[in-house]
Each structure stands twice: as C-alpha cells, then as structure tokens.
Amino acid sequence: MKKHKKEMLSEYDFSKGIRGKYAKRYSQGTNLVMLSSDVQKAFQDSESVNEILRVILKIAQRKKIAA
C-alpha cells in the first residue's frame, strides 16, 4: 500500500479562519444536507430552502389527511 504525502495545497488559505467557530453548534448536533448544483442555483440562501421545504411539508400533510 502506497502512502500519500499529506501536504496543504497552496490555494487553501485558512489565515483568516477562526478555530472552533462552529464547535458549539456541532456538539449540539447538526443535519447537513448537500444540494445538487442545479438545485442550489434555484435558492439564494438556506432560509429560502427552508421556506420551500415547509410549504412542501404542509402540502404533503394536507394530502395525507385527505387520503
């Protein structure tokens, strides 16, 4: 088995990063979802994704009740 040399690429710049910025939120648990690029283009931010998902949930609940 060939060992790979672990080396930071020059295009990565973490000089302005903040260590532990999301540590508290991560420890509380998260639900990260990766969107496909075509879906991502349809939304401006995470709030707009949440808004449309809430609408879809309401519709699905109505259909479930009607069935």
N, C-alpha and C positions, 0 to 999 in steps of 0.2 A: 504494500500500500504506500503510495507516494504522499509525502507530507507537503502541504502547501504553506508557503511563507505568508504569514499574516502581516499585511502592510497596509497602512492607511493610504488611500488614493489621494492625489493632490487636489482633486476637485471637491473633496469633503472639507468643509470649514466649520468647525464647532467652536471657534474662538468667541462667538457671542452667545453661546449656549449657556443655559442655567442648569446646573446639576440639581436633580431631584425636583424639577418644576412640577411634574405630574405624579410624583411618588404617592402623595396622599390620596389623590383620586384613583390611582391604580390599585392601591391597597384596599379601597372600598369596593372594588370590582368594576369592571367595565364591560361593555358589549360593543366591540369594534366591528364594523361591517365595511368591507371593501366594495365599492361600487365599480361596475364596469365603466370604461371611459365614455361610452355612448350615453349611459345613464347619468354619469357625472356632469356631462355638458348641459343637461336639462335643468340643473339646480344651481343656484347661486351659493348656497351655504347649507349647513347642517339643519338649521331651523326650517328651511323650505322643504327639505327631505322629510323631516318630522311632521310638518303640517300636512303634506300629501299622504303620508302613511296613516295619520289619524283619520283623514277623510276616507281612505280605503277601508280602515277598520270599522268605521261607522256603517258604511255601505254593506260590508260583509256581515255585520251584526244584524242589520235590518233584514237581509236576505235569509239569515239563519232563523230569525223569528218568524218570517213569512212562510218558511218551508214546513 
